[in-house]
């Protein structure tokens, strides 16, 4: 079995997520109120049931419960049900749970019942269950469907929740899935265009990639390659990352996929088909590109983005694809809350790296590694951004080191995007943990080049100040031995072409630069 082969040292064997109705009747201690409903959750103190009046949360000690599904406080074992993307449930989540157990001096016992269902039990020294983690391996679509049907507690998703899913979840009492408090980013993947080696191509424009999958470009010769028909390939329609690509790139211009796209049942099948098909063009997750030739992304102004560790961490690569854990707005058992807190620790980030994904740990990027970015700045200089402004930027940034922690914003919004919201929480935790003690943190704002340069500097300054306020808001107190300041350079350091929405999105950002106060 694939899972056993990869994580033989950890586990495996499992019961499916329960699908029964779990109906009970609860009566208040005075007998004045009786309600019948389906048990949704119990955390050892509070019982949540789904009734005809909607979801209700009750102090279990204050009611009498009748029905086979009534929890027994004396034998209660906290549990959580995961459903969603196989790429996360196959290895990543089990490895994180195993690491969490080890950090508590506990072990993991695995039970596997079928190819699509298994459970992990955290056990103490005497073999007693401390917590149960149930998994249903499916896809992102089914994960959200299970959550909304109250058949799962958390969704493993390779894309953000869609508007319809957010609305439906709110209607059934699960809260707002687009609220930052109801999601976690476990790691980062990316969508990478790939081709067969026969094309001899090493990069492709984002616009051409979209046009090809819309069926409007059909030959490699039209985009600088050989005279060879383009054969389009994608993963399964249910794959969340593939859905994200279609939503974010192909349908951005209001068009749909070409009818000639060949779909494959698995990502492995997709990679093998691309490698074996002359003229093939596809899009795959970053971690699965071994069989095919990855392509760098180029925009219409010539800016090139290559999917590597630093560009994925900084979101300087346009098609980053965070791995999400969505959860309902309700009280969770203490051990489950502790597991969610563990996910932000360096130990958990090491597990993410070992599982083949990009972790969220901040890494330094030296000034020597900024060469191409400064070349872009010099090439774009002119009346709006004179040499004196570039010199000022170099004077300010030269004594500092850029960190991979960056902040970008949703399209047409001042709201941080999902990865940046996660970065904000991780930065706050790192500051609380003392990782930046005695250092000077500078939040540096940049803008796109549309409009007047002076206005863009003001706008980039406002964005940097907004990130500063957001950072302070997630911290109860800010340490006296850490200096936090802002700076802004407007459109002086472009990452992409302002002629496209993709380029403007890349340029509107706030970067973190760090130095010692004495420097």
C-alpha positions in Angstrom: 0.0 0.0 0.0 1.2 3.5 -0.9 0.6 4.9 2.6 2.3 2.0 4.3 5.3 2.2 2.0 5.8 5.9 2.7 5.1 5.8 6.5 5.8 2.2 7.5 7.3 3.4 10.8 4.1 5.2 11.8 1.0 3.1 11.3 -2.0 1.9 9.5 -5.4 0.0 9.6 -9.0 2.0 10.0 -12.7 2.5 10.6 -14.7 4.8 8.3 -16.3 8.0 9.5 -19.7 7.2 11.0 -22.6 8.0 8.8 -25.6 7.2 11.1 -28.2 9.7 12.3 -27.2 9.8 16.0 -30.6 11.2 17.1 -31.1 12.0 20.8 -33.6 13.8 23.0 -32.3 16.2 25.7 -34.4 17.7 28.5 -33.4 20.6 30.7 -32.8 20.0 34.4 -36.1 21.5 35.3 -38.0 19.5 32.7 -39.4 22.6 31.1 -37.7 22.1 27.7 -37.2 19.0 25.6 -35.5 18.9 22.2 -34.8 16.2 19.7 -31.9 16.4 17.4 -28.8 14.8 15.9 -25.5 14.8 17.9 -23.0 17.0 16.1 -20.2 17.2 18.6 -19.3 16.8 22.3 -16.1 18.1 23.8 -16.4 16.7 27.3 -18.3 19.7 28.6 -20.7 20.9 25.9 -23.0 19.0 23.6 -23.9 20.4 20.2 -27.0 19.0 18.5 -28.7 19.8 15.2 -32.4 20.5 15.7 -35.3 21.8 13.7 -34.4 25.2 15.1 -30.8 25.0 14.0 -27.6 24.0 15.8 -27.8 24.3 19.6 -24.9 24.1 22.1 -25.8 22.9 25.6 -24.0 22.4 28.9 -24.2 18.6 29.1 -24.2 18.6 32.9 -27.4 20.7 32.9 -29.5 18.3 30.7 -30.7 14.8 30.6 -29.9 12.9 27.4 -31.9 9.9 26.1 -30.8 8.0 23.0 -28.1 5.5 21.9 -25.9 8.4 20.7 -25.8 10.2 24.1 -22.1 10.5 25.1 -20.9 9.0 28.3 -18.7 11.5 30.1 -16.9 8.7 32.0 -15.8 6.9 28.8 -15.5 9.9 26.5 -12.6 10.0 24.2 -12.2 13.3 22.1 -12.3 12.7 18.4 -12.3 14.7 15.2 -13.3 13.6 11.6 -11.3 14.8 8.7 -12.5 14.6 5.1 -10.9 15.9 1.9 -7.9 15.9 -0.3 -6.0 12.6 -0.6 -2.7 14.5 -1.1 -3.0 15.7 2.5 -4.6 12.7 4.2 -2.2 10.1 2.6 0.9 11.3 4.4 0.9 14.9 5.7 -1.8 14.8 8.4 -0.9 11.3 9.7 2.8 12.4 9.9 1.7 15.6 11.8 -0.4 13.6 14.2 2.4 11.2 14.8 4.8 14.0 15.6 2.2 15.6 17.9 1.8 12.4 19.8 5.6 12.0 20.2 5.8 15.5 21.5 3.4 14.5 24.3 5.1 11.1 25.0 2.3 9.2 23.4 2.0 6.7 20.6 -0.2 6.3 17.5 -2.2 3.2 16.7 -3.7 3.0 13.3 -6.7 1.1 12.0 -7.4 0.9 8.3 -10.7 -0.5 7.0 -10.7 0.4 3.3 -8.8 2.4 0.7 -10.7 5.5 1.6 -11.1 5.4 5.4 -8.7 5.0 8.4 -8.3 6.3 11.9 -5.4 7.2 14.2 -5.6 6.7 17.9 -3.4 8.7 20.3 -2.6 6.3 23.2 -1.0 6.7 26.6 1.6 4.4 28.1 -1.0 1.9 29.2 -2.6 1.7 25.8 -5.6 3.8 26.6 -7.0 6.1 23.9 -6.4 9.8 24.5 -7.9 11.1 21.2 -9.2 9.6 17.9 -8.6 11.1 14.5 -10.8 9.7 11.8 -10.1 10.2 8.0 -12.2 9.9 4.9 -10.0 10.2 1.9 -11.8 11.9 -1.0 -11.2 15.3 -2.5 -11.7 18.9 -1.7 -15.3 19.1 -3.1 -16.4 16.1 -1.0 -14.6 17.4 2.0 -16.7 20.6 2.0 -19.8 18.5 1.3 -19.2 16.3 4.3 -18.6 19.3 6.6 -21.8 20.9 5.5 -23.7 17.6 5.9 -22.2 17.4 9.5 -20.4 14.2 8.6 -17.0 15.7 9.1 -15.5 18.2 11.5 -12.6 19.5 9.4 -11.9 19.8 5.7 -8.5 19.1 4.0 -8.6 21.4 1.1 -6.2 22.2 -1.7 -8.1 25.4 -2.7 -10.0 28.1 -0.8 -13.7 27.6 0.0 -15.9 28.8 -2.8 -18.7 31.4 -2.2 -21.4 28.8 -2.4 -19.6 26.6 0.2 -19.1 29.6 2.5 -22.8 30.5 2.3 -24.1 26.9 2.8 -21.8 26.3 5.8 -23.1 29.5 7.4 -26.7 28.4 6.8 -26.2 25.2 8.7 -24.5 26.9 11.7 -20.8 26.2 10.9 -19.8 29.9 10.9 -18.1 31.8 8.1 -15.5 29.6 6.4 -13.9 32.8 4.9 -13.2 34.0 8.4 -9.4 33.7 9.1 -10.2 32.1 12.5 -11.8 29.1 10.7 -8.9 27.9 8.6 -5.3 27.0 9.0 -2.6 26.7 6.3 -0.6 23.5 6.8 1.9 24.1 4.1 2.4 25.4 0.6 2.3 23.7 -2.8 2.2 25.3 -6.2 0.8 24.8 -9.6 3.5 24.3 -12.2 3.0 24.2 -16.0 4.8 21.2 -17.4 5.5 19.8 -20.9 7.1 16.9 -22.6 10.9 17.4 -23.2 10.2 17.2 -26.9 9.0 20.8 -27.0 12.4 22.2 -25.9 10.5 24.9 -24.1 11.7 26.2 -20.7 9.2 29.0 -19.9 5.7 30.1 -20.9 3.8 33.3 -20.5 0.8 33.2 -18.1 -1.4 34.7 -20.8 -0.3 32.0 -23.3 -0.9 29.3 -20.7 -4.5 30.5 -20.3 -5.0 30.9 -24.1 -3.7 27.4 -24.7 -6.2 25.8 -22.2 -9.0 27.9 -23.7 -8.2 26.3 -27.1 -7.2 29.6 -28.6 -3.5 28.6 -29.1 -3.1 25.2 -30.6 0.5 24.9 -31.8 3.8 25.4 -29.9 5.1 27.4 -32.8 2.6 30.2 -31.9 4.4 30.7 -28.5 8.0 30.4 -29.7 8.3 26.6 -29.7 8.6 23.9 -32.5 5.9 23.3 -35.1 4.1 20.8 -33.0 0.4 20.6 -31.9 -0.3 21.4 -28.3 -1.8 18.3 -26.5 -3.7 19.6 -23.4 -3.7 17.4 -20.2 -5.1 18.0 -16.7 -5.7 16.0 -13.5 -9.2 14.9 -12.4 -12.0 17.4 -12.2 -12.4 16.7 -8.5 -8.8 17.7 -7.7 -8.8 20.9 -5.7 -5.5 22.2 -7.1 -6.7 21.6 -10.7 -9.9 23.4 -9.9 -7.9 26.3 -8.5 -5.9 26.6 -11.7 -9.1 26.6 -13.9 -10.7 29.2 -11.6 -7.6 31.5 -11.2 -6.1 31.3 -14.7 -8.3 29.8 -17.4 -11.6 31.4 -16.4 -10.2 34.7 -15.5 -11.1 36.1 -18.9 -14.6 34.7 -18.8 -13.8 31.6 -20.9 -13.9 27.9 -20.2 -11.6 24.9 -20.8 -11.2 23.7 -24.3 -13.0 20.5 -25.2 -9.7 18.9 -26.3 -8.4 18.8 -22.7 -7.6 15.2 -21.7 -8.4 14.4 -18.0 -6.6 11.8 -16.0 -7.8 9.9 -13.0 -4.7 10.6 -10.8 -1.9 13.1 -10.8 0.6 10.3 -11.3 -1.3 9.3 -14.5 -1.2 12.9 -15.6 2.6 13.1 -15.2 3.3 9.9 -17.1 0.9 10.9 -19.9 2.7 14.3 -20.3 6.1 12.7 -20.3 5.0 10.2 -23.0 3.1 12.6 -25.3 5.0 14.8 -27.8 3.8 18.4 -27.5 1.9 17.8 -24.2 1.1 20.7 -21.9 -0.3 20.3 -18.5 -0.4 21.8 -15.0 0.7 19.8 -11.9 1.4 20.3 -8.2 5.0 21.4 -7.5 5.8 18.2 -5.6 4.7 15.9 -8.4 6.6 17.2 -11.4 9.3 14.4 -11.5 8.0 12.9 -14.8 7.7 16.1 -16.8 9.6 19.2 -17.7 8.6 22.2 -15.4 8.2 25.5 -17.1 8.9 28.9 -15.6 6.2 31.6 -15.8 6.9 34.7 -17.9 4.7 37.8 -18.1 4.3 40.2 -21.1 7.0 42.5 -19.8 9.6 39.7 -19.6 9.5 39.1 -15.8 10.2 35.4 -15.1 9.1 33.5 -12.0 10.6 30.1 -11.2 8.9 27.8 -8.7 11.6 27.3 -6.0 11.6 27.3 -2.2 12.1 31.0 -1.8 9.6 32.2 -4.4 6.9 29.9 -3.0 7.4 31.1 0.6 7.4 34.8 -0.5 4.5 34.3 -3.0 6.8 35.8 -5.7 5.7 32.8 -7.8 2.1 33.6 -9.0 0.6 30.1 -8.8 1.3 29.3 -5.1 -1.3 26.9 -3.7 -1.7 26.7 0.1 -2.9 23.6 1.8 -5.9 24.5 3.9 -7.5 22.9 7.0 -11.1 24.3 7.4 -12.9 23.9 10.7 -16.3 24.9 12.1 -17.0 27.7 14.5 -17.6 25.7 17.6 -15.8 24.7 20.7 -13.4 21.8 20.1 -12.0 19.4 22.7 -8.8 20.5 24.5 -6.5 17.9 22.9 -7.8 18.9 19.4 -7.1 22.6 20.2 -3.6 21.7 21.3 -3.1 19.8 18.0 -4.1 22.9 16.1 -1.6 25.0 18.1 1.1 22.4 17.4 0.7 22.9 13.7 2.4 26.3 14.0 5.5 25.0 15.8 8.9 24.5 14.2 8.6 20.7 14.8 5.4 20.6 12.7 7.0 22.7 10.0 9.8 20.2 9.8 7.2 17.4 9.2 5.7 19.5 6.4 9.1 19.7 4.7 9.7 16.0 5.0 6.3 15.3 3.5 7.5 17.1 0.3 5.6 20.4 0.8 6.9 23.9 1.4 6.7 24.8 5.1 5.8 28.3 6.4 8.9 28.8 8.4 10.6 32.1 7.6 14.0 32.0 6.0 16.5 34.8 5.3 17.1 36.0 1.7 20.4 37.8 1.5 21.0 41.0 -0.4 23.2 39.1 -2.9 20.1 37.1 -3.8 18.2 40.2 -4.7 20.2 40.9 -7.9 17.4 40.2 -10.5 14.9 42.3 -8.5 17.3 45.3 -8.5 18.0 44.8 -12.2 14.2 45.0 -12.7 14.1 48.2 -10.6 16.9 49.8 -12.6 15.3 48.8 -15.9 12.0 50.3 -14.9 13.4 53.6 -13.5 12.4 56.9 -15.2 10.8 60.2 -14.5 8.3 58.6 -12.0 11.0 56.6 -10.1 14.2 58.6 -10.4 17.7 57.2 -9.7 17.7 59.1 -6.4 14.7 57.1 -5.1 16.5 53.8 -6.1 19.6 55.0 -4.2 17.4 55.7 -1.2 15.9 52.3 -1.3 19.4 50.7 -1.5 20.6 52.7 1.4 17.6 51.7 3.6 17.6 48.0 2.6 21.4 47.2 2.2 22.1 46.8 6.0 19.1 44.5 6.3 18.1 41.0 5.3 14.9 40.2 3.6 12.8 37.4 5.3 10.6 35.1 3.2 7.6 36.3 5.2 5.6 38.5 2.8 2.1 39.9 2.7 -0.1 40.2 -0.3 -3.7 41.2 -0.8 -6.8 39.7 -2.3 -7.6 40.9 -5.8 -9.3 44.3 -5.6 -9.2 44.4 -1.8 -7.2 45.7 1.1 -7.8 42.3 2.9 -4.7 40.1 3.2 -4.9 36.9 1.1 -5.0 33.5 2.8 -1.3 32.8 2.8 -0.5 36.3 4.1 -3.1 35.9 7.0 -1.3 32.8 8.0 2.1 34.5 7.7 0.8 37.2 10.0 -0.1 34.7 12.7 3.2 32.8 12.3 5.2 36.1 12.6 3.3 37.0 15.7 4.1 33.6 17.2 7.8 33.9 16.3 8.0 37.3 18.0 6.3 35.9 21.1 8.7 33.0 21.1 11.7 35.4 21.1 13.0 34.6 17.6 13.4 38.3 16.9 14.6 39.5 20.3 17.0 42.5 20.0 16.2 43.0 16.3 14.7 45.7 14.1 11.7 44.6 12.0 10.9 46.8 9.0 7.6 46.2 7.0 8.4 47.6 3.6 5.5 48.5 1.3 5.4 48.3 -2.5 2.8 49.1 -5.1 2.0 48.5 -8.7 2.8 51.2 -11.2 -0.7 52.4 -12.2 -1.3 56.0 -11.3 1.1 58.7 -10.1 4.3 57.6 -8.4 3.8 59.8 -5.3 0.3 58.4 -4.8 1.6 54.9 -5.1 4.2 55.6 -2.4 1.5 56.8 -0.1 -0.6 53.7 -0.9 2.3 51.4 -0.3 3.0 53.2 3.0 -0.6 52.7 4.0 -0.4 49.0 3.2 2.7 48.7 5.4 1.0 50.5 8.2 -2.1 48.3 7.8 0.0 45.1 8.2 1.7 46.7 11.2 -1.7 47.3 12.9 -2.8 43.8 12.0 0.3 42.3 13.5 -0.1 44.3 16.7 -3.7 43.3 16.9 -2.9 39.5 17.0 -0.4 40.1 19.9 -1.6 40.8 23.4 1.7 42.7 24.1 4.6 43.6 21.9 8.1 43.0 23.4 10.2 46.1 24.3 13.3 44.6 22.8 11.9 44.3 19.3 11.6 47.4 17.1 8.8 47.5 14.6 8.7 50.2 11.9 7.5 50.7 8.3 8.9 52.1 5.1 7.6 52.4 1.6 9.0 52.6 -2.0 5.8 52.5 -4.1 6.4 51.2 -7.6 10.3 51.2 -7.3 10.8 47.4 -7.1 8.4 45.6 -9.6 7.9 41.9 -9.5 5.6 41.7 -12.5 4.2 43.6 -15.4 1.6 46.3 -14.6 -0.2 45.5 -17.9 -1.8 42.4 -16.3 -3.8 41.8 -13.2 -1.3 39.0 -12.3 1.6 41.5 -12.5 -0.2 44.1 -10.5 -1.1 41.6 -7.8 2.6 40.6 -7.5 3.6 44.2 -7.2 1.2 45.1 -4.4 2.9 43.6 -1.4 4.6 44.3 2.0 7.9 42.6 2.7 9.7 41.9 6.0 13.3 43.1 6.3 15.3 42.5 9.5 18.5 44.0 11.0 20.1 44.5 14.4 19.2 47.9 16.0 22.9 48.8 16.3 23.5 48.5 12.5 
